[in-house]
């Protein structure tokens, strides 16, 4: 019997593979980060424990905002602030944010922190979701994660420096991603915002999940195809092939460092929110995020009411998937607003 869903998945995967090959031809080898001394930015204790690496902060940043647009029910503001982590690249230490505020946002309305994915170099997809959240009664705030979009070092591609073969460098990037998100959540709480959630797809979903498993100022999460075993997913892309080549030369990398799974894999963690406040959309044909890992982690968490399974792959779980949109709206209307 002809399986239309699987055919559509194969088409999307073929398109994604072709795009990766074309753009990958423009990328060089893994960046050499050995020239940077980051010993004062991350401690041995932080690299040993997720509790230490993802230590919550109560600091409220001074975000300078200017109004970009005023609509009948929504105001859009652009802002920026300094990252709490002073990475070796100055451009990476300035965080640009865009805040979609419901006009009566001071009435304790919820807000979603939008977290972009790996190698994403523009925000069109996330802007689209911000508009959709506004229609559902939520404000949202979008920021560039480290080494992406306006935080890319000159001459690099989006995300080139986020995940490295070097364990310490990678853990520093995770620490910065976490603390940047924490600062935004603190700013929202300080201004009387209601419940705060995270949203992401693929790598962004991983970061959204890592945050809700470690932070204390987050109330819900919406994740599309979250890599529960991040190392397994990284091993399936070209990055993994390059890192495995370094392993064969005797270099210890993130694939063999025994500390990394405790820091990087959501499957080793437990959420700090009610699991009814966690939405996950997964594709049963996903080649990058093993569906069994998602299901096993959900079971470890005691089951997820909002674990939604679609006859899709990695890309078309969220691209042109009206079921994902429909179910996310049901989740918002049932659990959040």
N, C-alpha and C positions, 0 to 999 in steps of 0.2 A: 504494500500500500504506500502511495506517495506521501511522504512526510513534508508538507509545505514549511512547517516551522524549522525543521532541520535544514532544508534547502536554503531558506532565508538566512539562517545562522551561518551556513557555509559561505554564502555570498558576502555577508558582512565581514567574516573572518578573512576571506580572501582580499577584500578591499583594505582591511587593516594591515594585513601582511605586506601587501604591495606598497602601501603608504610608508610603512616602517622601513622597507628596503630602500625606497627612494630617498627618504629623509636620512636614513642611517648612513647612506653613502657620503653624506656631508659631515658626518660626525667622525672625530678622530678616536684614538684609543682612550681608555679610561684616564681621567686626569691624574696627574702626579700631584698628590697633596703632601708628599713627604717633606717638601720645602717649608711647610708651615708648622710653627710651634704652637700647638693648641693646649699645652699642658696646664696653662692657667685658666682655661675655659671649661674644662671637664675633668673631674677627679676620678681616681680609681674606684672610689666608693660608688660614684654615680654609674660607672660602667658595669658594676657588679649587680646592681639592683634596680628594678623598675621603680620601686618606691623612692629611691634616691634620685634617679634621673628625672623622674616626673614629679618632683616635689612642687606642690602648689605654691603659688605666690599670691599675696594679697595686694601687690602694688597696682595702683590705678594710673595708667599712662595719661599724659597730656596730649590728647589727639586734637590737632588743629583742623577744623572742618570749614568748608565753604560750600554754600548751596549751589548745586549744579542745575537742578530743575525743580519746579513746583507744579504739581498736578492737583486736580480736584481732591484727591484722597491720599496723595502720596508726595512726600518730599524726598529728593535724592541729594545726598551730600558726599563730597569727596574729602578725604582727610589723609593725614599721615602722622606717624609717630616713630620713635626710635625703638628698635628691638632691644629687649633686655639682655640679649647675648651679643657680645661684640665680636662677630666673626672676622676672619682675616680680610674680607672684602667689604669695603665701605658701602658699596651700592646695595649689598645684601642686608645691611643693618638699618635701612629705612623701609618702613612698611607702609604701603599705600592701601587705603581702605575705601570702599564705597558703601554708604549706608542708605538703604531703602527704608525710610521711616513712614509708617502709617501716620496720617496727620494727627491722630489722637494717641500717639505711641506712648505718651507719659501715663496712660491709664493702665499701667502694668500689663500691656500686651506682650505676648511672647516674641522672641526674636531668634532667628536662625543664623548661626555663623557658618558661612559657606567656605569649604576647603577644596581648593582645586587639586587636580590629579598630577601624576608624574608626567613630565615632558609637555605639559600644557603651556602654550605661549600666548593665549588670549582667553577672554572671559565670557565669550558670547553665550555658551551653554549655561553658565552659572547666572549671568544676567537674566536669561530667560526664566530660570527657576525663581529668581528674586521677584520678578513680576508676578509669577504664578503664586508664590507665597503671599504676596500683598493681596491678591484677589481672594485668598483664603483667610485673610485677617491676621497675618503675621508680618512683622518687620524682618529685615534681614541685613546682614553685613558681610561683605565679601572682601577678602584680603589676599594678597599674593604670598604664597608659602615660600620659604627660603629658596633662593637660586632660580626663581621662576618669574616670568613676565618682566616687571620693572626692577626685579632684584637679580637679574642675570649679570654676572661679570662680563666685561667686554670680551668678545671673541668666543664666548661659550654658547651652548644651546640650552634650552629650557631644561632645568633639572640636572644638568651635567655634574654639578658639584653637590647635589643633595645626597645621593647614595653613592658611596665609594667602596672600592674593595677594602679600604682601610677601616677596621672596626671602630677605632676611636673617632675618626672623622664622621662616620655615619651616625654614631651615637650622639655626637655633638649636633648634627643636623636635626635629629629627632628631638633633642632637648630644646633647640631653638624653635622648632615647629610647635612644640607643646607650650612653651612659655609665651610665644607670640599669641597663640590662641587664648591662653589664660589671661593675658593682659586685656584683650578685647572683651572677654567675658566679664572681667572685673570692671571695665569701663561701663559696660551695659548695666551691670548690677548697681553700680554707684549712682546711676541716673534713673533708678527706679524701674528698670525694665522687668517684665515678668519672667516667665520661664524661658530658659535659654537652651537651645539645642545646637547640634552640629549636623552638617549635611556634607556628604561627599560620595563620589563614585570611584571605584577601583582604588588607586592609591589614596585618593582623598577620603574614601570610605574607611580605609585602614586608619588614617590619622583621626578621623571623626570617632572611630571606635576606641582607639588608644586613649583619646581624650576622655571619653565618657567612662572608661575603665579606671582612670587615674585621678581625674579632677574632682573637686567638690563643689564647683560652681556651675555645673551643667545638669540639665533636667531631662533631656531626651536626645535621641540620635536617629538620623535617617541615613541608611547606608545602602548603596548599590554595589553589588559584587565585591564585598570586602574580603581582601586576602587574609584569612585567619592564620595561615602559615605563610608569612610574607617571604620567607626564604625559599619556600617551594615555588612561589609565583615568580620571584626574581630569577630563579634557576631556569625558567622556561622562556625567558626573553634573551635578546642578544647580550645583555649585561651579564647574565649568568654564564654564557659561553666564554666571555672574556675573563671573568673571574676564575672560572675553572682552569683556564690556561695558566693563570698565575699560581693556582694551587699545585698544578703539576710541576711547576718550577720550584716548589718548596716554600712558597710564601703563604703565611697564614692570613686568611681573609675573613670577611663577614660570613662566608659559607661554612667555615670550620671553627670560628671562634665560639666556644661553648657559652659565652655570655649573651650572644646576640638573640637567641630564641627567647630568653627571659625578658628582653627589652622590646623586641620587634614583633613577636607573634601574639596576636590577640587571643589565641587559643590557650595561652598560659595565664590569662588574666580573668578577672571577674568584674562585671559592670558595677558602678557605684550608684546606679539608678534602678528603679523598678523595671523589670524586663518587659512589662507591658508598654513601656515608653521607648522601646527600641524597635525600629522598623528595618528589616533587611529584605532587599530584593535580590534574588539570585537566579542564575540561569542554569538549567539542568544540563545544558550542552557546553558549559563554560570550559574552555581549554586552559585558561590561565589560573583561575581560582577554582580549586577542586571542590565541587559541590558537597562531597563527603566531609571535607574539613569544616564547611559552614554548618552542615547538619550536626556534626559531632560537637562543635563548640556550642551551638544552640542547646543541645541536649545537656551539655555540661553546665550551662547556665540555668538549667531547670526548665527548659523549653521556652520558645518564643511565640507568643500569640500572633505577632506580625512578621513571621518568616514567610515571605511570599515567593513561590517558586514558579518560574516561567519557562516555557519551551523555547529558550533562547540561549545564545552564547554570551561571550564576555561583552561584546560591543552592543548588540541589539537588545540586551537586557534593559538598557536605558535610552538608546537611540531609537526614536520612532516607536517606542513601546507604550501604547496608551494604557495598557494594564498597569504598568509601573506608576504612571501619573494618577490613574484612578485610585489605586490602592494607597498611594502616599496621601492623597486627599482624604480618603476615608480614615486613615490613621490620624491625620491632623485634626479632623472634625470630631473624631471619637475620643482621642486621648489628650489633645492639647488645647483646643479652643472650644 
